[in-house]
């Protein structure tokens, strides 16, 4: 899975990129094995929503999810959980 990360209002550190890879990209990859590599391109937008809140948006093909949390890692986990539900619904159609 290839995730293009865009950040606004924050500097994206290596540790943040590691969290995104470990908490979002790797877990989602197991649900996307049926897709060709060129269909596994996603965009992740990370912004500060006020002084203490992270807002993350994820888009890929027909998937979209958004989460907000004080902690970036928690926002990423919430986002992943929402996406897992969406992917499972699509697979069962």
C-alpha positions in Angstrom: 0.0 0.0 0.0 1.3 3.4 -1.0 0.1 6.3 1.2 0.8 9.9 0.1 0.9 11.9 3.3 0.0 15.6 3.3 0.3 17.7 6.5 -0.9 21.2 7.2 0.1 23.1 10.3 2.4 20.4 11.6 5.8 19.0 10.8 5.6 15.3 10.0 8.4 13.6 11.9 9.9 10.1 11.2 8.1 8.8 14.3 4.8 10.0 13.0 5.5 8.3 9.7 6.3 5.1 11.6 3.0 5.3 13.5 1.1 5.8 10.2 2.9 2.8 8.7 2.4 0.5 11.7 -1.1 1.5 12.8 -2.7 2.2 9.4 -0.8 0.9 6.3 0.3 -2.5 7.5 -3.0 -3.5 9.1 -5.1 -2.4 6.1 -2.8 -4.2 3.7 -4.3 -7.6 4.8 -7.7 -6.5 3.7 -6.5 -5.3 0.3 -4.8 -8.4 -1.1 -7.4 -8.8 -3.8 -6.5 -5.3 -5.3 -3.7 -4.7 -7.8 -0.8 -2.6 -6.6 -1.9 0.3 -8.7 -5.3 0.3 -6.8 -3.6 0.5 -3.4 -2.7 4.2 -3.7 -4.2 6.4 -0.9 -4.0 9.9 0.4 -3.8 10.8 4.0 -4.3 14.5 5.1 -3.2 15.5 8.6 -4.2 18.9 9.9 -4.4 20.6 13.3 -8.0 21.3 14.1 -7.5 23.9 16.7 -4.6 24.1 19.1 -5.1 20.6 20.6 -6.8 18.4 18.0 -5.5 16.4 15.1 -7.8 15.8 12.1 -7.0 13.0 9.7 -8.7 12.2 6.3 -8.1 9.1 4.3 -9.1 8.5 0.7 -8.5 5.5 -1.6 -10.7 4.4 -4.5 -14.2 4.3 -3.0 -13.0 4.5 0.6 -13.2 7.7 2.7 -12.8 8.2 6.4 -12.1 11.0 8.8 -11.2 11.1 12.5 -10.3 13.6 15.1 -8.4 13.2 18.3 -6.1 14.9 20.7 -3.4 12.3 20.0 -2.3 11.6 16.5 -1.9 7.9 17.1 -5.4 7.6 18.5 -6.8 9.4 15.5 -4.9 7.0 13.2 -6.3 4.0 15.0 -9.9 5.4 14.9 -9.4 6.0 11.2 -8.2 2.4 10.6 -11.1 0.9 12.5 -13.6 2.9 10.4 -11.8 1.8 7.2 -11.8 -1.8 8.3 -15.6 -1.7 8.7 -16.0 -0.1 5.3 -13.7 -2.7 3.6 -15.6 -5.6 5.2 -18.9 -4.2 4.1 -17.7 -3.9 0.5 -16.2 -7.5 0.6 -19.5 -9.0 1.7 -21.6 -7.4 -1.1 
